[in-house]
Amino acid sequence: MSGQEPGPRRLGRRGPLVPRVGLGTWRRFDLPEDQQHVADEVVASALACGVRLFDTASVYGRAEEALATALGDRQPEAFLATKIWSEDVAEGRAQLDRQLHRFGGHVDLIQVHNLIGWREHLPWLVERREAGDVGLVGVTYRRDHHMPGSGSRDDLVEAMRSGMVDVIQVPVNPLEHAVIAEVLPLAGELGLGVLAMRPFAEGELLPGPAPEDLTATGCATWAEALLRWTLSTPHVTAAIPATSSPRHVAANAAAGAAPPLTRQQWDLIHRLAR
């Protein structure tokens, strides 16, 4: 449906080629130290499957630390995306400094989480991009997120048009699809990369219909159908499902290697999700 064949996609105009499926860490990598082996196994599986885009955040508990530890000396192989979360510029700067220390002095994508303080943060983040500390600057947005200070869709559109943003991260799934009509086409017009969070709506869309109901979708499992639905949505660069299962990492990577859905398959999955 999207017209984009399998294979890496460029993350916006100035970004590198990234695989169609990355790995999120929300609620999966906030692990105690004695459970670090879980993150180690998931990251090892991801890299073995060609998944090298990793998304985390300073607000995700121990997730950043667990990810950095799991990557170890393989960090140069990864595309690292993280986020700052503060209305205060000084605290935002401090968060980024800690992230740069944790990830070897460079972050590939730094995002303003839920547009909190975005007007204050974007100018200095662009300076850090120009200095080479970060590769790309982005913002994340989720319409029904109620963090204090979270931005609106109008804020998202204004930030996208500011000329300071390279990438947006938004939910794209059959339950959360409001961005498809306006936001994603604007991203395409402006040449911005799009990371799709929550392709499974954090489990709300699972377990889904029976396998025999999926025949016409061309997908073997409902998880594959949902992920391919997101990836086949026009202007989506990559999806970043979160998991703590090496097996699921491999399955997600395989779904990312499949061809785009036809319009009929995409519509059918949308109907089945309802």
RODO-2510 file (C-alpha; in nm, 4 decimals, decimal comma):
residues 274
     n   res          X          Y          Z
     1     m     0,0000     0,0000     0,0000
     2     s     0,2764     0,2433     0,0899
     3     g     0,4681     0,1894    -0,2322
     4     q     0,7838     0,1331    -0,0260
     5     e     0,9546    -0,1984    -0,0852
     6     p     1,1231    -0,3989     0,1920
     7     g     1,4660    -0,2834     0,2975
     8     p     1,6138     0,0052     0,4949
     9     r     1,4546     0,3469     0,4666
    10     r     1,6163     0,6857     0,5068
    11     l     1,5171     0,8526     0,8323
    12     g     1,4258     1,1944     0,7023
    13     r     1,6330     1,4069     0,4678
    14     r     1,9493     1,4153     0,6748
    15     g     1,9243     1,0791     0,8506
    16     p     2,0858     0,7456     0,7658
    17     l     1,9205     0,4361     0,6283
    18     v     1,7550     0,2430     0,9115
    19     p     1,5861    -0,0988     0,9180
    20     r     1,2073    -0,1045     0,8924
    21     v     1,1747    -0,2530     1,2416
    22     g     1,3585    -0,1296     1,5492
    23     l     1,3304    -0,2121     1,9176
    24     g     1,1538    -0,0046     2,1805
    25     t     1,2406    -0,0332     2,5496
    26     w     0,9365     0,1215     2,7224
    27     r     0,8256    -0,1021     3,0131
    28     r     1,0536    -0,3838     2,8903
    29     f     1,4046    -0,2702     2,9815
    30     d     1,3347    -0,1091     3,3185
    31     l     1,4972    -0,4124     3,4756
    32     p     1,6755    -0,4609     3,8082
    33     e     2,0456    -0,5320     3,7735
    34     d     1,9960    -0,9019     3,8456
    35     q     1,7680    -0,9202     3,5386
    36     q     2,0173    -0,7544     3,3040
    37     h     2,0503    -1,0844     3,1184
    38     v     1,6982    -1,0285     2,9755
    39     a     1,8095    -0,7106     2,7992
    40     d     2,1356    -0,8763     2,6954
    41     e     1,9508    -1,1634     2,5250
    42     v     1,6995    -0,9363     2,3523
    43     v     1,9669    -0,7013     2,2183
    44     a     2,1818    -0,9924     2,1002
    45     s     1,8805    -1,1346     1,9139
    46     a     1,8024    -0,7939     1,7650
    47     l     2,1528    -0,7411     1,6297
    48     a     2,1595    -1,0970     1,4934
    49     c     1,8364    -1,0220     1,3021
    50     g     1,9640    -0,6927     1,1610
    51     v     1,7641    -0,4804     1,4052
    52     r     1,9939    -0,1934     1,4966
    53     l     1,7544     0,0939     1,5711
    54     f     1,6961     0,1175     1,9463
    55     d     1,4615     0,3660     2,1150
    56     t     1,4733     0,4510     2,4844
    57     a     1,4330     0,7497     2,7186
    58     s     1,5682     0,8974     3,0382
    59     v     1,2196     0,8657     3,1897
    60     y     1,2031     0,4895     3,1299
    61     g     1,3571     0,3960     3,4630
    62     r     1,6683     0,1834     3,4135
    63     a     1,6016     0,1253     3,0416
    64     e     1,8819     0,3463     2,9095
    65     e     2,1359     0,1848     3,1385
    66     a     2,0153    -0,1662     3,0560
    67     l     2,0329    -0,0924     2,6832
    68     a     2,3816     0,0585     2,7039
    69     t     2,5049    -0,2371     2,9078
    70     a     2,3494    -0,4882     2,6686
    71     l     2,5078    -0,3220     2,3666
    72     g     2,8492    -0,2988     2,5306
    73     d     3,1271    -0,2672     2,2741
    74     r     2,8718    -0,3152     1,9944
    75     q     2,7276     0,0328     2,0472
    76     p     2,8836     0,1606     1,7219
    77     e     2,6622    -0,0874     1,5327
    78     a     2,3452     0,0654     1,6785
    79     f     2,1358     0,3659     1,5864
    80     l     2,0508     0,5065     1,9304
    81     a     1,7400     0,7174     1,9820
    82     t     1,6556     0,8564     2,3242
    83     k     1,4554     1,1405     2,4777
    84     i     1,4692     1,4252     2,7233
    85     w     1,1761     1,4874     2,9520
    86     s     1,1652     1,8190     3,1389
    87     e     1,0111     2,1606     3,1064
    88     d     1,3362     2,3051     3,2429
    89     v     1,6193     2,3700     2,9962
    90     a     1,8927     2,3187     3,2548
    91     e     1,7539     1,9776     3,3465
    92     g     1,7118     1,8876     2,9794
    93     r     2,0759     1,9750     2,9166
    94     a     2,1801     1,7672     3,2169
    95     q     1,9792     1,4699     3,0905
    96     l     2,1462     1,4889     2,7504
    97     d     2,4919     1,5151     2,9068
    98     r     2,4242     1,1991     3,1069
    99     q     2,2997     1,0235     2,7925
   100     l     2,6078     1,1243     2,5954
   101     h     2,8263     0,9862     2,8737
   102     r     2,6251     0,6631     2,8799
   103     f     2,6357     0,6136     2,5028
   104     g     2,9989     0,6932     2,4311
   105     g     2,9721     1,0633     2,3534
   106     h     2,7137     1,0560     2,0746
   107     v     2,3389     1,0013     2,0399
   108     d     2,1984     0,9413     1,6919
   109     l     1,8550     1,0904     1,7661
   110     i     1,7505     1,3033     2,0626
   111     q     1,3763     1,3627     2,0983
   112     v     1,1696     1,6013     2,3081
   113     h     0,9372     1,3606     2,4876
   114     n     0,5660     1,4380     2,4366
   115     l     0,6627     1,7887     2,3202
   116     i     0,7235     1,8914     2,6835
   117     g     0,9012     2,2289     2,6710
   118     w     0,9671     2,1892     2,2987
   119     r     0,9864     2,5623     2,2216
   120     e     1,2629     2,6027     2,4786
   121     h     1,4459     2,2791     2,3990
   122     l     1,4607     2,2685     2,0205
   123     p     1,6950     2,5684     1,9695
   124     w     1,9684     2,4359     2,1994
   125     l     1,9237     2,0812     2,0708
   126     v     1,9838     2,2103     1,7182
   127     e     2,3059     2,3681     1,8488
   128     r     2,4111     2,0297     1,9845
   129     r     2,3262     1,8743     1,6481
   130     e     2,5432     2,1291     1,4715
   131     a     2,8220     2,0590     1,7206
   132     g     2,8006     1,6882     1,6350
   133     d     2,6932     1,5648     1,9783
   134     v     2,3655     1,4393     1,8341
   135     g     2,2860     1,3272     1,4827
   136     l     1,9179     1,4185     1,4550
   137     v     1,6592     1,6129     1,6548
   138     g     1,3023     1,4958     1,6982
   139     v     0,9813     1,5221     1,8968
   140     t     0,7372     1,2582     2,0170
   141     y     0,3612     1,2962     2,0416
   142     r     0,0767     1,0878     2,1723
   143     r    -0,2670     1,2464     2,1705
   144     d    -0,4046     1,0770     2,4826
   145     h    -0,0909     1,1136     2,6935
   146     h    -0,1581     1,3274     2,9997
   147     m     0,1900     1,4092     3,1257
   148     p     0,1993     1,7635     3,2658
   149     g     0,3127     2,0003     2,9931
   150     s     0,2516     1,7570     2,7061
   151     g     0,1984     1,9225     2,3704
   152     s    -0,1106     1,9177     2,1496
   153     r    -0,1436     1,8194     1,7867
   154     d    -0,1170     2,1888     1,6994
   155     d     0,2132     2,1974     1,8868
   156     l     0,3292     1,8954     1,6888
   157     v     0,2450     2,0578     1,3574
   158     e     0,4132     2,3840     1,4633
   159     a     0,7256     2,1974     1,5705
   160     m     0,7320     2,0047     1,2425
   161     r     0,7110     2,3296     1,0462
   162     s     0,9794     2,4999     1,2571
   163     g     1,2673     2,3729     1,0458
   164     m     1,4405     2,2397     1,3579
   165     v     1,2947     1,8866     1,3603
   166     d     1,4282     1,5913     1,1614
   167     v     1,2086     1,3104     1,2984
   168     i     0,8710     1,2653     1,4658
   169     q     0,7613     0,9677     1,6733
   170     v     0,3875     0,9004     1,6888
   171     p     0,1519     0,6053     1,7519
   172     v     0,0405     0,4276     1,4342
   173     n    -0,1932     0,1307     1,4785
   174     p    -0,5558     0,0479     1,3923
   175     l    -0,6757     0,1953     1,7237
   176     e    -0,4575     0,5059     1,7169
   177     h    -0,4602     0,6354     1,3644
   178     a    -0,5548     1,0042     1,3922
   179     v    -0,2127     1,1087     1,2604
   180     i    -0,2660     0,9319     0,9279
   181     a    -0,4939     1,1963     0,7764
   182     e    -0,2844     1,5096     0,8362
   183     v     0,0348     1,4586     1,0341
   184     l     0,1948     1,1822     0,8278
   185     p     0,1337     1,3531     0,4910
   186     l     0,2880     1,6703     0,6366
   187     a     0,5909     1,4693     0,7465
   188     g     0,6229     1,3422     0,3915
   189     e     0,5897     1,6943     0,2507
   190     l     0,8573     1,8273     0,4872
   191     g     1,0919     1,5323     0,4442
   192     l     1,0766     1,4249     0,8078
   193     g     1,1448     1,0735     0,9297
   194     v     0,8564     0,8969     1,1075
   195     l     0,9073     0,6428     1,3847
   196     a     0,5861     0,4563     1,4616
   197     m     0,5454     0,3689     1,8289
   198     r     0,2845     0,1330     1,9751
   199     p     0,2160    -0,0848     1,6665
   200     f     0,0379    -0,3293     1,8996
   201     a    -0,1188    -0,0503     2,1115
   202     e     0,0808    -0,1883     2,4064
   203     g    -0,1125    -0,5130     2,3889
   204     e    -0,4609    -0,3634     2,3533
   205     l    -0,4866    -0,5150     2,0047
   206     l    -0,3713    -0,8599     2,1130
   207     p    -0,4334    -1,1532     2,0890
   208     g    -0,6574    -1,0711     1,7917
   209     p    -0,8565    -1,2944     1,5551
   210     a    -0,7972    -1,6634     1,4964
   211     p    -0,5297    -1,7634     1,2411
   212     e    -0,7907    -1,8911     0,9953
   213     d    -0,9393    -1,5413     0,9788
   214     l    -0,6060    -1,4010     0,8611
   215     t    -0,5766    -1,5917     0,5338
   216     a    -0,6814    -1,3003     0,3153
   217     t    -0,4368    -1,0663     0,4915
   218     g    -0,1373    -1,2663     0,3720
   219     c    -0,0073    -1,2794     0,7296
   220     a     0,0557    -1,5877     0,9420
   221     t    -0,0061    -1,4216     1,2793
   222     w    -0,1988    -1,1246     1,4118
   223     a     0,1221    -0,9636     1,5411
   224     e     0,2674    -0,9842     1,1898
   225     a    -0,0528    -0,8353     1,0480
   226     l    -0,0456    -0,5400     1,2878
   227     l     0,3207    -0,4670     1,2316
   228     r     0,2872    -0,4873     0,8544
   229     w    -0,0231    -0,2644     0,8785
   230     t     0,1865     0,0028     1,0492
   231     l     0,4790    -0,0351     0,8097
   232     s     0,2477    -0,0185     0,5074
   233     t     0,0959     0,3096     0,6234
   234     p     0,2254     0,5866     0,3949
   235     h     0,5165     0,7971     0,5254
   236     v     0,6103     0,5620     0,8122
   237     t     0,9864     0,5087     0,8085
   238     a     1,0168     0,2401     1,0773
   239     a     0,8233     0,0842     1,3638
   240     i     0,9691     0,0358     1,7113
   241     p     0,7748    -0,2374     1,8935
   242     a     0,8924    -0,2992     2,2495
   243     t     0,9521    -0,6532     2,3688
   244     s     1,1488    -0,8505     2,6247
   245     s     1,1354    -1,1689     2,4141
   246     p     1,4207    -1,2665     2,1775
   247     r     1,1688    -1,4789     1,9862
   248     h     0,9408    -1,1820     1,9329
   249     v     1,2346    -0,9690     1,8172
   250     a     1,3069    -1,2255     1,5464
   251     a     0,9402    -1,2474     1,4436
   252     n     0,9121    -0,8679     1,4258
   253     a     1,2247    -0,8453     1,2118
   254     a     1,0809    -1,1064     0,9747
   255     a     0,7574    -0,9079     0,9448
   256     g     0,9639    -0,6031     0,8565
   257     a     1,1195    -0,7919     0,5667
   258     a     0,7798    -0,8750     0,4136
   259     p     0,6346    -0,6772     0,1209
   260     p     0,3923    -0,3905     0,1859
   261     l     0,0284    -0,4869     0,2226
   262     t    -0,2153    -0,4197    -0,0573
   263     r    -0,4851    -0,1631     0,0101
   264     q    -0,7376    -0,4456     0,0444
   265     q    -0,5224    -0,6268     0,3015
   266     w    -0,4632    -0,3042     0,4953
   267     d    -0,8371    -0,2300     0,5059
   268     l    -0,9166    -0,5851     0,6135
   269     i    -0,6727    -0,5730     0,9053
   270     h    -0,8209    -0,2395     1,0080
   271     r    -1,1673    -0,3946     1,0108
   272     l    -1,0521    -0,7052     1,1991
   273     a    -0,8927    -0,4836     1,4653
   274     r    -1,2307    -0,3270     1,5382
***
